């Protein structure tokens, strides 16, 4: 009986070890596949106008954002030449195509948003509720001031335009077309105090 129990324990231990090793090998294989796909995309980033990409094991998806002027079909053909068919078949594509000019404008607006947030923090302006940027329907920097702010919208806009026109931010194109949308709004804290 002791011999049978010992054999049973050894078999169970081997089974657990086998399951653990197979799970680790599977995870390593998934990471290798992901790395291969990412490396292949890195190599043709400019050629296919890729703005961003990632690979998700959990969702079995390859996410790609690319220039709408570039060929999605050619990109898929390139990947099928670089990655083993059985590895690539496990993934679906989620490809978003965007105009190059829109992506550039969005990137520059985000840079402006960061500059403005840093400036507001440095100046300790407590009457500014939020600063956000968006491209649709037109490139805009939206700033919400508290309703009780003594700051004039026109003066504040002039202050920010002067800041952005300075030579400190030469990495932002001076010909970038965008508008400011500055509004005074009542915020939650003000509601509680009233």
N, C-alpha and C positions, 0 to 999 in steps of 0.2 A: 504494500500500500504506500509506504514511504517512497519507494522507487517511482511509482506511478505519479505521486504528488510532485516529486522533484522534476520528472519529465514534463508534467503539465505546467509547472512554473517556468521551466526553461523555454517551452514552446510559446507560452504567453509573452515572455520577455522578448523572444525573437520576433514575434508578431508585432509587438509595440515598437520595437526597434525598426523593423521593416517599414511600418507605416510612417514613422518619424522621418526616416531617411528618404522615402519616396516623396513626402511632403516637402522636405528641404530641396530635393532635386527639382521638383516641379517649380518651386518658388525661384530657384536659381535660373531655371530654363526660361521662365517668364521674364525675369529681369534681363537675361541675355537677349531675348527677342526684342524687348522694349529698347534696349541699348542699340541693337543693330538698326532698328527702324529710325531711332533718333539720329544716329550717326549718318545714315543714308540721307535723311532730311537736312542735316547740318551741311552736308557736302553740296547741296543744290539750293540752299537758302535764297541766294540772289537770282540764280537762273530761273527759278519758278516764282519769284516774288512772294516768298513766304513771310508773313508778318508774325506768325506764331504757330507753334505746334506742340502737341504732347501725345503721349500714349498711355491709355488707362487699361491695366490688366482687368480690374474689377468689372469695368463696363465693356471690355473687349472692343474698344474704340480707338481710332487714330483721329485726333482732332487737329484740323489744319485751318488756318485763316490765311488766305492768299489774295494776291492782286487779281482783280476780275479780268484783267487783260491777258493773263497767263492761262495755259491749258491744263485743266484738271485731268483730262484724259492722259496727256503726256506724263504728268506727275505720277499717276497710278501705274502707267507702263514702266516708268523708271523704277519705281519701288518693286514691281514684280520681277524686274531683272536683278535687283540687288538683294532681295530677301527670299528665302526658300518659300516655295508655294504653300507648303503645309503650315508654315509659320504665319504667313500673311493671311491665309484663309480664316484664321481664328479671329480676325479683326474686321470691324466695319469702319467705313470712312464717315466722318462728319466734317464736311468741307464747307467753309463759309468764304464767299468771294466778296471782296470789298474794293472800291475804287482807291487807287494809290493816293490821290490828292486828299481824299477824306481821311485816310489813315494818318497822313502827314499832319493834316490840320489838327486831328484829335491828339496826336502826340505833342504837338506844340502847345495846344491848349492845356494839356495836363502839366507841362512844364510851367506855364504861366500860373496855373492854379497853385502849384507847389511854391513858386516865388511869392505869390500873394499871401498864402497861409503863413509862410515864414516871416514875411514883413509884418503882418498883423500880429503875430505872436511877439515879434521883437518890439513892436510899438506898444504892446499890451493893450490893444484895442478890445475892450470888453463888450462893445455894443454891436459886434459883428456875430451874427448867428451862424452863417455858413457861406462857403465859397465852393461852387461847383462849376464844372465846364461841360459843355455838350456840343455836338456838331449838328444835330438835327433839330429843328428845320434849318437853322443856320448856326455857324460857329458863334458861341456865346459864352461869356463868363458871367455867371449869375451870383450876385452877392445879396444876402439878406441882412439888413440892419435891424436892430430892435426898434420898435415903434417909438420908444422914448429917447432915441438917440438925438443928440443936439447937432450932430454932424449933418451938413447939407449933402444931399445926393450928388449935386453938381460939383461941389468942392471935393468930395471924396473921389469921384470919378476922375477929376483933373489930377489929384494927387497920385492915383494909381497909374494913370497914363504917363505921367512924368517919370514915375519909378521905372516903368517898363521900357520907356524910351532911352533910359540911361545906358551908357556903354558897358555897364556891369553885366548886362544880359545879352551879349552879342550873339549867343547861340540860338536866340529866338529870331526868326526871320522878321525883318522890319516891314515887309510887304504882306504879312499875314493879315487876312481880313477876318475880323471878329468884332463883336460888339459887347459892351457892358450892359447888363441888366441889373440895376441896383434898385432894391425896393425896401421900404420900411414895413416890417411885419411885427405883429404881436407874438411873443414867444411864450412858451409854457410857464416859465417862472413869473413872467409879468401877470399872466392869468391868475396864478395862485395868490399873488400879492394884492390883486384888486378886489 
